[in-house]
Amino acid sequence: MIENEIREKIKLESVKHLNKIAQVPNKNFDCFDCEQLINVVYRDLFSFSIRQDGFGKSSTTKVMTSPIGFFYDFRNLTMQEKKIKLAAIHVGDILFFHTQSLQDNTPTKDNYYPGHLGLYLGNNIFIHAKDSSKKVILSNLEEEDYLEILIGYKDLLPYILEIEEYQNTYSL
Protein backbone atom coordinates (compact mmCIF):
# COMPACT_ATOMS: atom_id res chain seq x y z
CA MET A 1 0.00 0.00 0.00
CA ILE A 2 1.43 3.41 -0.87
CA GLU A 3 1.73 6.38 1.47
CA ASN A 4 -1.25 8.39 0.18
CA GLU A 5 -3.56 5.37 0.36
CA ILE A 6 -2.53 4.68 3.95
CA ARG A 7 -3.03 8.29 4.97
CA GLU A 8 -6.46 8.39 3.29
CA LYS A 9 -7.48 5.20 5.15
CA ILE A 10 -6.48 6.83 8.45
CA LYS A 11 -8.50 9.94 7.63
CA LEU A 12 -11.62 7.98 6.61
CA GLU A 13 -11.41 5.74 9.67
CA SER A 14 -11.03 8.68 12.06
CA VAL A 15 -13.99 10.70 10.76
CA LYS A 16 -16.27 7.70 11.41
CA HIS A 17 -16.02 8.72 15.06
CA LEU A 18 -17.14 12.35 14.65
CA ASN A 19 -19.71 13.45 17.24
CA LYS A 20 -19.14 10.45 19.51
CA ILE A 21 -19.09 11.31 23.19
CA ALA A 22 -15.82 12.70 24.60
CA GLN A 23 -15.26 11.20 28.03
CA VAL A 24 -13.35 8.39 29.69
CA PRO A 25 -13.67 5.56 27.15
CA ASN A 26 -15.73 2.44 27.60
CA LYS A 27 -15.24 -1.04 26.21
CA ASN A 28 -17.89 -0.49 23.51
CA PHE A 29 -15.89 2.40 21.96
CA ASP A 30 -18.96 4.61 21.65
CA CYS A 31 -17.10 7.29 23.61
CA PHE A 32 -13.45 8.35 23.66
CA ASP A 33 -10.84 10.44 25.35
CA CYS A 34 -8.32 12.07 23.01
CA GLU A 35 -5.76 9.25 23.16
CA GLN A 36 -8.26 6.42 22.87
CA LEU A 37 -9.80 7.94 19.73
CA ILE A 38 -6.46 7.86 17.93
CA ASN A 39 -5.46 4.51 19.40
CA VAL A 40 -8.68 2.89 18.14
CA VAL A 41 -8.08 4.24 14.62
CA TYR A 42 -4.55 2.82 14.46
CA ARG A 43 -5.51 -0.39 16.24
CA ASP A 44 -8.41 -1.10 13.88
CA LEU A 45 -6.41 -0.33 10.74
CA PHE A 46 -2.96 -1.65 11.62
CA SER A 47 -3.30 -3.80 14.76
CA PHE A 48 -0.91 -1.98 17.09
CA SER A 49 -1.10 0.34 20.09
CA ILE A 50 0.23 3.88 19.63
CA ARG A 51 1.38 3.95 23.26
CA GLN A 52 3.25 0.65 23.09
CA ASP A 53 6.40 0.69 25.27
CA GLY A 54 5.96 4.39 26.12
CA PHE A 55 6.33 5.77 29.64
CA GLY A 56 4.72 8.39 31.86
CA LYS A 57 1.60 8.65 34.00
CA SER A 58 -0.77 9.64 31.21
CA SER A 59 -1.64 7.87 28.00
CA THR A 60 -0.71 11.02 26.06
CA THR A 61 2.82 10.93 27.47
CA LYS A 62 3.02 7.21 26.69
CA VAL A 63 2.16 7.95 23.04
CA MET A 64 4.78 10.71 22.88
CA THR A 65 7.52 8.55 24.42
CA SER A 66 6.66 5.35 22.57
CA PRO A 67 9.43 4.26 20.21
CA ILE A 68 6.79 3.77 17.50
CA GLY A 69 7.09 6.54 14.93
CA PHE A 70 9.20 9.68 15.00
CA PHE A 71 8.40 12.70 17.19
CA TYR A 72 9.05 16.16 15.71
CA ASP A 73 9.57 18.64 18.54
CA PHE A 74 8.07 22.16 18.28
CA ARG A 75 8.70 23.17 21.92
CA ASN A 76 11.49 25.65 21.21
CA LEU A 77 9.98 27.19 18.08
CA THR A 78 8.51 30.67 17.76
CA MET A 79 4.95 31.06 16.47
CA GLN A 80 6.31 32.06 13.06
CA GLU A 81 8.53 28.95 12.95
CA LYS A 82 5.56 26.77 13.96
CA LYS A 83 3.48 28.20 11.11
CA ILE A 84 6.26 27.37 8.64
CA LYS A 85 6.66 23.84 10.04
CA LEU A 86 2.92 23.13 9.65
CA ALA A 87 3.63 22.32 6.00
CA ALA A 88 5.61 19.25 7.13
CA ILE A 89 2.66 17.70 8.98
CA HIS A 90 0.75 15.06 7.01
CA VAL A 91 -2.66 13.42 7.25
CA GLY A 92 -2.54 10.77 9.96
CA ASP A 93 0.19 12.42 12.04
CA ILE A 94 -0.53 12.69 15.76
CA LEU A 95 -0.53 16.22 17.16
CA PHE A 96 0.59 16.88 20.74
CA PHE A 97 -0.64 19.82 22.81
CA HIS A 98 0.68 21.15 26.12
CA THR A 99 -2.31 21.51 28.41
CA GLN A 100 -0.64 20.73 31.74
CA SER A 101 1.41 22.74 34.21
CA LEU A 102 4.27 24.71 32.70
CA GLN A 103 6.58 22.87 35.10
CA ASP A 104 5.56 19.61 33.42
CA ASN A 105 7.36 20.25 30.13
CA THR A 106 9.62 17.25 29.67
CA PRO A 107 8.33 13.69 29.38
CA THR A 108 9.30 11.71 32.48
CA LYS A 109 7.88 8.69 34.24
CA ASP A 110 6.31 11.01 36.83
CA ASN A 111 4.32 13.53 34.80
CA TYR A 112 1.26 13.96 32.62
CA TYR A 113 2.87 15.98 29.83
CA PRO A 114 1.74 16.68 27.04
CA GLY A 115 -1.96 16.50 27.96
CA HIS A 116 -3.94 16.41 24.70
CA LEU A 117 -3.71 14.68 21.31
CA GLY A 118 -5.31 15.19 17.94
CA LEU A 119 -5.08 13.44 14.58
CA TYR A 120 -4.15 15.66 11.65
CA LEU A 121 -6.51 15.48 8.65
CA GLY A 122 -4.91 18.10 6.37
CA ASN A 123 -5.43 21.81 5.66
CA ASN A 124 -4.80 22.69 9.35
CA ILE A 125 -7.80 20.56 10.40
CA PHE A 126 -7.53 17.89 13.09
CA ILE A 127 -9.94 15.55 14.84
CA HIS A 128 -9.95 15.15 18.60
CA ALA A 129 -12.13 14.27 21.57
CA LYS A 130 -12.62 17.63 23.27
CA ASP A 131 -13.86 17.60 26.85
CA SER A 132 -15.41 21.06 26.72
CA SER A 133 -17.39 20.13 23.58
CA LYS A 134 -18.26 16.75 25.11
CA LYS A 135 -17.80 15.08 21.73
CA VAL A 136 -15.34 14.18 18.99
CA ILE A 137 -14.95 17.25 16.79
CA LEU A 138 -12.92 18.81 14.00
CA SER A 139 -10.86 21.90 14.86
CA ASN A 140 -8.53 24.24 13.01
CA LEU A 141 -4.95 24.62 14.27
CA GLU A 142 -5.13 28.36 13.67
CA GLU A 143 -8.22 28.84 15.85
CA GLU A 144 -8.38 29.17 19.62
CA ASP A 145 -4.88 28.67 21.02
CA TYR A 146 -4.06 25.35 19.37
CA LEU A 147 -1.01 26.57 17.49
CA GLU A 148 0.32 28.26 20.62
CA ILE A 149 0.09 25.05 22.68
CA LEU A 150 1.17 22.69 19.86
CA ILE A 151 4.41 21.07 21.03
CA GLY A 152 5.00 18.70 18.15
CA TYR A 153 3.74 15.83 16.09
CA LYS A 154 4.52 12.18 15.52
CA ASP A 155 4.69 10.48 12.13
CA LEU A 156 3.85 6.76 12.30
CA LEU A 157 3.99 6.10 8.56
CA PRO A 158 7.51 4.56 8.52
CA TYR A 159 6.38 2.06 11.17
CA ILE A 160 3.19 1.26 9.24
CA LEU A 161 5.13 0.77 6.00
CA GLU A 162 7.48 -1.59 7.85
CA ILE A 163 4.47 -3.62 9.07
CA GLU A 164 2.97 -3.69 5.56
CA GLU A 165 6.26 -4.83 4.05
CA TYR A 166 6.67 -7.56 6.66
CA GLN A 167 3.11 -8.79 6.09
CA ASN A 168 3.57 -8.83 2.32
CA THR A 169 6.87 -10.67 2.62
CA TYR A 170 5.74 -13.32 5.09
CA SER A 171 2.05 -13.79 4.28
CA LEU A 172 1.00 -17.19 3.04
Secondary structure, 3 states (H helix, E strand, C coil): CCHHHHHHHHHHHHHCCCCCEECCCCCCCCEECHHHHHHHHHHHHHCCCCCCCCCCCCHHHHHHHCCCCEEEECCCCCHHHHHHHHHHCCCCCEEEEECCCCCCCCCCCCCCCCEEEEEEEECCEEEEEECCCCEEEEEECCCCCHHHHEEEEEECHHHHHHHHHHHHHHCC
